[in-house]
Amino acid sequence: MLCSQQKTLIGKVKSTREKLYFVTDSIQNYKLFNNDGDYGHSGFTNPQGTVDRFYDNWFNEVFVHYINNKKFYNEKGLLKSEDWFYKNDKQCASYEYKYTDFDSLCRITKKYDNVDYYISNISYNHKKFIQSKLNYWTNNCENFSLKIFYYNEKYNLIGEEFLTQEGKQKEVYYTLNKLGLQDKTILHKPTIWAKYDSVSYYEKKDSIGTYFTSLKKYFNQKKQIIKSESFFPPDYDSEGGLSETKYFEYDERGNCIETRLNFASNPNIIYVQSKEYDRINRKIKEENKTLNSTNTFDYKKEFFYNDKGELYKLIVKSSSEKEIVVQFEYKYDSYNNWIEQSKFVNGKKLFIWKREIDYY
């Protein structure tokens, strides 16, 4: 809830410029390895994934990832283009967006490191549902990927087809329960396993191919998912099988308050994530624990909000470390949009997230 509020812009915004600053050079963004770039161990993949990861870590973790971009909006509030940068402000990637006459995204032009352009064309049917997505590089139009969407008579999504210049790659089918919800995902690969020699196998094209169920979902009458089962694909020496099972519980306001995960390969260990929300659906507690012979928790978190509904304090305690207190400070402009957020760890100001906003 807090993240969605922080992403909302008030007023007719023309452009934004945001960047994360590190107060202490020795404490930078979270990285899994030493040489994994400005945006962390998974690097810069795409704007949405980078933004979601940054927001999640900023408001839920002691550490941070990186963010540095400039965005431009039209007078309807739709994103026209955005530029992403490294820490030295050298451009990392740029995106341009075009929309249909009913304001749905229909074309994305991507440019990486000022070299190659990547085009995504999105088409819609007469009911304004996505019909296809076509992706290709401008320097090699012969290589492409095409995703086609299929619907039933009630326009519920029931299938997807994936193709490239080499032909069909896979198909996905969805079955629907009585509530109209997808309760089963079936994958079809146009290949089968064949023996290469006495010890080696490979996948070869086949007119029938391989079908298998990859996911099952179970719902209650409130349309809430209460259980899911994921399955391994069949390979050369097995027919696949159950990979993991998840169970979900909810409070009276529909918030998911517990998720239990169990891997079929190790049924004696269960991972549990518990959450607690206040009466206006703000997360106030979170706990991750591993249920096994020791039954110990991995970490606990508490979230505290001020009178404006802003998160001002986060307390994190893990089973192996002392309690860590994270605090937040905010500055707003005359439109009540935030223009600066500071993050303190155990009383030390470590990160400053700044945003400049221009209005029409």
Steps between C-alpha positions, in 0.01 A plus 500: 500500500779742594695428181198566278438831680862601455483427127190717450559848358266789577433773243583533129858378502719572199818320611680351799869455571591261782829369630634320806794654684731321744608701804782258584719375216568174682127412516359466150213310341446133578700262282528125499848501346777759482480584129130498420446859387315806620160332522604199705543131433222477242606823331259730317241281332201728433340810658209326674710226655764748613243735655311219677821357645620843613171591672476161669851525643472868594191447717558141618875446540805645670688512167409667170543444127567780253279734298584785261256611231310779328139460383279709271116502502234631264210717615287191563755375751622219274872427494651618168863405552757424765879495523698286745855578614796348677650657814723727289186619314602328177188375324420133556176465301219708353136423423231667291129415528205540263131441575177414321211743471358330812826565690634145508870445442564382142869557430820502707833603349798403714858612456788351701836675544421719196557207266206281396127566485252240619137534393191358670172531311179421689170444318145481638178334390165672461430457872826681582667188637864436410516283191874474437846629593771510235864566599801546274835678469521767230848387397375145440129486420525135402531408867175559683273369773121498475253435779134440411214507753178294480171562683171315545156643419501686834843642420679310771860425406524128416822471301827651383723404210873583472675510164841610367665501158569130566132417539276416793683485834217415740130536575333571831142395576291612799198316635238696692301400807133582569601844628670582168849484653800328348547185706741305280788590268597246233813542292560353157851479357536386137791278596574162655812354656705273275818301562815650347730215595525243779516766771378829348154637417368798309167663416380461144203643313191283500155535341326409827752631751469492878207614713521538877329685783730764649269663756178432688310756709223451754261779604239566767157653430646848546722435195808496721771252416545263795742248350729465200705211367794539262635211293829410337498448120565146382850430374698208358493296822180604679137589434524818703319534829413727789759769567351715776173571681384832644213568742343841558292647783318836516358737758141629498601792275653276232867555583721193463634444850683170457678316220639151561746354250605137487740346246417144399869410509520586872157457664643533853570872455223758460564870436237731649450872440252668734367855472274716713306805380327785681135594451581708189701215342850628570759232569619533860679168560678239292680183598686237301577170668611149415306219660725205562653332803626832640192705401687833498406827330716650223396861554228717648392847392279771647369798303399835654306785333455867581177703491541553123512126441872508414729221610737670743658202675585137419644261758677191366619214716657183365583181686873563459526879543403772743194716446542762226291819493434667164344848492366715217465875446301668221487833322207603278431771243194727481303226317566256787725284283815382676825650374743349750511194723781421742571158648676461836642173634554488878498878509744552210381671184619271220278553192325800343244449224432825312238583241454816294152557352396735218130575443291614203 
